[in-house]
């Protein structure tokens, strides 16, 4: 494991960020898993409280052609209804479940800490598709029938973070029409294929 970590650090501190000769190319495929809280903003904050989410990601880079990582990510987001919303409405339960699929790019900057542990800032942008399932349940005596809604939306996300490559902290703004939220993820990354 130490050998893999050393190879990865060498890739990103010398090959990806430094100007090298034609023989100093690195490429790889990586699998990552993330989990963290979700904070609703905008319209979603009127009905929902703090949620949670988790995701899995597949990323690819080849610094001969790309100065960035390309990634495909999917996961699960859950936003339960807020008590304030229940008290001011006829709802007894309101939950939003989402399955997002993101396709995007990520860029790692030069390390800000370069000693025993190399810490690199990063930014990422992605185009998003989200499948939404919304549960609507009403208080007894409200005269309303329970129902569910299923729809899909397109959106985008933008994030910033810090990486020690095998682990990463990422904060992102996620936009879908009527459903915006901030996400904070702790991610763990595993190399599937590396070629230096």
Phi and psi in degrees as a GROMACS rama.xvg file:
@    title "Ramachandran Plot"
@    xaxis  label "Phi"
@    yaxis  label "Psi"
@TYPE xy
-63.2689  -37.0117  UNK-2
-65.2385  -42.3301  UNK-3
-62.5892  -45.149  UNK-4
-61.2685  -41.8256  UNK-5
-63.1621  -43.4817  UNK-6
-60.7203  -44.9344  UNK-7
-62.8306  -42.5892  UNK-8
-64.8747  -39.0878  UNK-9
-64.4546  -39.4938  UNK-10
-57.4083  -48.821  UNK-11
-85.4342  -19.6686  UNK-12
-93.7442  -26.6281  UNK-13
-107.369  -49.8798  UNK-14
-78.8185  -47.8719  UNK-15
-72.8422  -40.9604  UNK-16
-99.442  -22.5652  UNK-17
-95.9861  156.22  UNK-18
-80.5946  121.791  UNK-19
-125.607  175.987  UNK-20
-78.2747  178.055  UNK-21
-66.4523  -19.6034  UNK-22
-89.5867  0.843969  UNK-23
-102.187  59.4397  UNK-24
-104.339  144.755  UNK-25
-131.284  140.099  UNK-26
-144.607  154.921  UNK-27
-169.579  163.114  UNK-28
-123.619  133.198  UNK-29
-132.422  145.462  UNK-30
-114.441  132.853  UNK-31
-133.58  150.087  UNK-32
-126.617  136.632  UNK-33
-133.725  154.14  UNK-34
-151.023  148.996  UNK-35
171.509  178.76  UNK-36
-78.784  157.908  UNK-37
-127.269  126.183  UNK-38
-109.55  110.88  UNK-39
-68.1095  142.706  UNK-40
-132.798  164.334  UNK-41
66.8074  -140.544  UNK-42
-61.0639  -37.7702  UNK-43
-61.6745  -31.5376  UNK-44
-69.9033  -17.8822  UNK-45
-71.3021  -24.7677  UNK-46
-117.472  -20.9033  UNK-47
-121.935  157.82  UNK-48
-112.316  -171.589  UNK-49
-49.9109  129.886  UNK-50
-116.023  -165.568  UNK-51
-145.587  163.966  UNK-52
-159.424  160.333  UNK-53
-144.601  157.996  UNK-54
-152.403  163.982  UNK-55
-129.565  142.663  UNK-56
-137.994  142.153  UNK-57
-117.121  126.264  UNK-58
-127.378  150.506  UNK-59
-136.16  141.383  UNK-60
-142.989  149.866  UNK-61
-148.616  99.8403  UNK-62
-71.3498  -4.4692  UNK-63
-70.2198  -29.9178  UNK-64
-118.104  -28.7354  UNK-65
-126.614  131.598  UNK-66
-87.809  8.85643  UNK-67
-131.981  169.68  UNK-68
-96.9746  138.647  UNK-69
-99.4479  137.747  UNK-70
-139.517  152.773  UNK-71
-125.518  124.458  UNK-72
-133.011  141.211  UNK-73
-138.788  161.904  UNK-74
-171.943  -153.544  UNK-75
-144.867  132.332  UNK-76
-123.622  139.635  UNK-77
-132.784  128.657  UNK-78
-126.265  104.929  UNK-79
-74.9997  158.894  UNK-80
-70.0685  154.478  UNK-81
-92.6405  151.825  UNK-82
-62.8989  -37.5008  UNK-83
-59.7916  -40.6916  UNK-84
-65.2762  -41.6353  UNK-85
-63.7643  -40.113  UNK-86
-69.9918  -28.4193  UNK-87
-100.857  9.5279  UNK-88
-141.672  -179.243  UNK-89
-91.2844  8.4832  UNK-90
-78.8309  140.708  UNK-91
-106.844  -22.2997  UNK-92
-154.895  130.585  UNK-93
-141.747  115.052  UNK-94
-132.234  138.913  UNK-95
-115.179  122.538  UNK-96
-113.803  135.818  UNK-97
-135.521  144.914  UNK-98
-119.3  100.21  UNK-99
-89.2375  150.234  UNK-100
-127.727  120.877  UNK-101
-117.038  136.122  UNK-102
-122.795  122.381  UNK-103
-156.816  -170.43  UNK-104
-126.957  149.332  UNK-105
-134.063  138.34  UNK-106
-124.28  130.922  UNK-107
-101.009  127.329  UNK-108
-84.6148  172.049  UNK-109
-57.3217  146.561  UNK-110
-58.7872  139.809  UNK-111
-92.9183  -22.3339  UNK-112
-127.089  126.319  UNK-113
-135.996  63.0605  UNK-114
-125.07  -120.088  UNK-115
-64.3348  -39.7298  UNK-116
-118.573  130.683  UNK-117
-94.607  121.27  UNK-118
-113.265  122.784  UNK-119
-118.354  129.584  UNK-120
-71.2727  154.923  UNK-121
-144.97  157.497  UNK-122
-131.629  152.865  UNK-123
-146.944  150.168  UNK-124
-133.512  142.909  UNK-125
-149.198  152.795  UNK-126
-93.5869  137.338  UNK-127
-123.913  144.533  UNK-128
-118.845  134.499  UNK-129
-128.855  130.066  UNK-130
-100.078  124.809  UNK-131
-114.962  136.512  UNK-132
-124.89  117.795  UNK-133
-117.232  123.971  UNK-134
-95.9872  125.886  UNK-135
-120.021  109.683  UNK-136
-122.955  141.222  UNK-137
-117.134  157.532  UNK-138
-66.4953  147.156  UNK-139
-59.769  137.585  UNK-140
85.4257  1.85085  UNK-141
-79.1843  -15.7293  UNK-142
77.0159  10.656  UNK-143
-113.424  144.604  UNK-144
-91.3886  142.393  UNK-145
-67.2765  148.162  UNK-146
-157.225  165.196  UNK-147
-121.469  153.695  UNK-148
-121.833  137.844  UNK-149
-127.584  123.724  UNK-150
-152.385  170.652  UNK-151
-129.522  151.482  UNK-152
-141.789  153.824  UNK-153
-104.814  149.633  UNK-154
-163.458  -158.959  UNK-155
-152.117  166.464  UNK-156
-144.256  152.955  UNK-157
-137.822  134.584  UNK-158
-139.838  159.129  UNK-159
-132.98  153.788  UNK-160
-169.309  -174.566  UNK-161
-128.372  140.368  UNK-162
-131.917  138.186  UNK-163
-109.058  21.9519  UNK-164
69.1293  -52.3743  UNK-165
-74.6432  -23.0647  UNK-166
-133.154  150.756  UNK-167
-149.403  142.28  UNK-168
-111.849  128.802  UNK-169
-134.986  130.832  UNK-170
-114.103  129.337  UNK-171
-134.259  147.494  UNK-172
-101.425  125.914  UNK-173
-116.693  124.147  UNK-174
-115.78  121.604  UNK-175
-131.095  150.744  UNK-176
-57.6605  124.779  UNK-177
69.4941  1.80227  UNK-178
-141.195  85.4378  UNK-179
-111.085  145.588  UNK-180
-156.479  157.777  UNK-181
-99.9637  134.937  UNK-182
-121.136  143.812  UNK-183
-126.669  121.372  UNK-184
-124.067  138.875  UNK-185
-101.49  121.496  UNK-186
-118.281  145.774  UNK-187
-120.39  131.494  UNK-188
-117.41  140.413  UNK-189
-126.099  132.656  UNK-190
-75.9318  132.624  UNK-191
-98.536  -33.4736  UNK-192
-154.468  132.393  UNK-193
-135.89  136.325  UNK-194
-138.545  116.38  UNK-195
